[in-house]
């Protein structure tokens, strides 16, 4: 079985197991998704979802965040970790979006990664979920599982992204990454994968490793 064949099989099996491929971060706009994803760095999505309601209540729009007091933002996001850096990024990112992009979230990875604190993982999530473009979100679940399956042979996010783009159907790539998160939490965890329950066991190249 080639990597592409294995990838297609994994896509179909995970689609059957997790028919609803949705982002685990709560948001109601492209800007809110961008903010929530920035907060999720070195932090769980569950924690971010506990923090963002108060943050978005205090700063409902990017225009208000653009002129926010950094220290006040920091207090609201303190429990997400790295709050000093993240608060500066959120305010500066919002200011740039207002001043240089007319308040519109860019729809390309290349433009998004110019924003403070926005890397390719965040940019791909926004491009895929907001604009419906093919995207590869290389979070820890994606990197771990695709290596175990033998779909990629790198732990470097940008290399994993490139290798997956070469073998995944573009229309399936974004949802596949969301399903990998669900699968990683449910079955293929980092420390104790449940190989006996795994729907991908027979096509996995590195079982229980």
Secondary structure as UniProt FT lines:
FT   HELIX           3..17
FT   HELIX           30..39
FT   TURN            40..42
FT   HELIX           45..58
FT   HELIX           62..66
FT   HELIX           70..76
FT   HELIX           78..80
FT   HELIX           83..100
FT   TURN            102..103
FT   HELIX           109..112
FT   TURN            113..114
FT   TURN            116..117
FT   HELIX           120..131
FT   HELIX           140..149
FT   HELIX           157..165
FT   TURN            166..167
FT   HELIX           170..186
FT   HELIX           195..197
FT   TURN            199..200
FT   HELIX           201..203
FT   TURN            207..208
//
